[in-house]
Each structure stands twice: as structure tokens, then as C-alpha cells.
Amino acid sequence: MPKQARPQKAILRTVSRGRPRVIETDGDIRAGARALGKLCPVMKRVHGLVGDPPLRRHVSGFVGLAQVVVSQQLSTASANAIWKRTALAVDPFDAPNLLAMDVGTLRGAGLSVGKVRTLRAAAEAIASGALDLETPVADDELRASLLAITGIGPWTADIYTLFCLGHADGFASGDLALQVAAQRAFGLGTRPSAGELEQIAERWRPWRGVAARLLWSFYAHRDS
């Protein structure tokens, strides 16, 4: 569940030793949106249209990563239903318990063969120490560790960084909705590729995480 905003002045926290800034409150979202309005007239127009986007913070660790894996290529309603059944089957939800579950039970919760394989690979990486989701590390290091796991691609790694860790400069250039929203916002003739959207997003640093939220809101606004 998203963390509740605290009634205090927004502070974008910069973690020491090169660790990423983290968005923790609705106030941080507002601060990011204001900064983006100064950096980019397109983002200023989008913000004026959709307002402040939702915080969208979720739990981190293995639970958060598993939820992102489950949500791959599914509607929100389907992903929530499958996740609820999976969490009931693996209780408490941690790497050792998941590895102890037979594949049939996990499949019975609605998980595809591929997602069972990915969840087990992630659990094995945690159990072996190859993946540490509890100790804060630089984005590049974490991303490399996630991408080394079977079934985890750039989208999953980026969404985990954005919503489970709340990194202020996280971005998911491979997300279809973000690409479509950027095409509409900038009036582009074609939908930008992941690489092209990555280049566009450079102008939004260090607030790409808020820019992504604004674009998702813009996408939903146009499709509502």
C-alpha cells in the first residue's frame, strides 16, 4: 500500500554517499512538479492539466519486487487478484517460504509458468546473497543485480526503483503508456522508442520520477 503523506513541509531527501534521492511524501511530488515546470514547458502544461500526480509508493524488498513481477503485462485488476491469492498461498511472503512451495500451488494462485520461474529465481538470488534488497546501493548496481535474474527485464527493474524505492530520478523508458503519453504531450508524429524517450527524459533530471508520474496521469486523463 502507498505510504501516507506526513503533514510537514516537503523535503526531498538526499541520501549520503551518492545514494539516490527518495520521494516520500505528497509534498515531495509537489516540489518535483514545480521544479519540472521550470525545467520544461511541456511538463508545466501537463501539470496544469492533470494536477499533482499520486505518490504511488509501495513496499520494497522481496514482497515489492514480487508484486511488480506479478503485475507484468496484466491489468491492475487482474494483477491485484493474482497477487492476493499468491500472498495467501505464501504466508509469510519471503524467499525461503516461496522456495518451499511446490510449483502447482503457485500456479493455482494464477501465476504463469514464466512468473513462477522469475519469482523462484529472485528468491534463489536472495537466498544465495546474489541479490540484496535490504541494503541501499546505487541505482546502477541494483539494476545490474536485478537484470541478472531470469525473467527480470528493464521494465521490472525500473518500476521497482520508481515505486518500491521511490527514487526521485527513476524512470521507465520502456513503458508503453509513458511512450504514448510523451508522444501526445510533445506532439510527436510517432511513438518514441525506449532509447528516444530516455533522451527526452534527460531534461527532467533529477525529477524524472515525478515526470513519469505526470505522464502516467496524462495518459489516463486522455483515455478517461
PyMOL commands that set and color helices and strands:
alter all, ss='L'
color gray80, all
select helices_A, chain A and resi 26-39+41-50+61-71+76-89+95-100+103-108+113-128+139-147+154-164+176-186+194-204+208-223
alter helices_A, ss='H'
color red, helices_A
select strands_A, chain A and resi 13-14+21-22
alter strands_A, ss='S'
color yellow, strands_A
deselect
rebuild
show_as cartoon
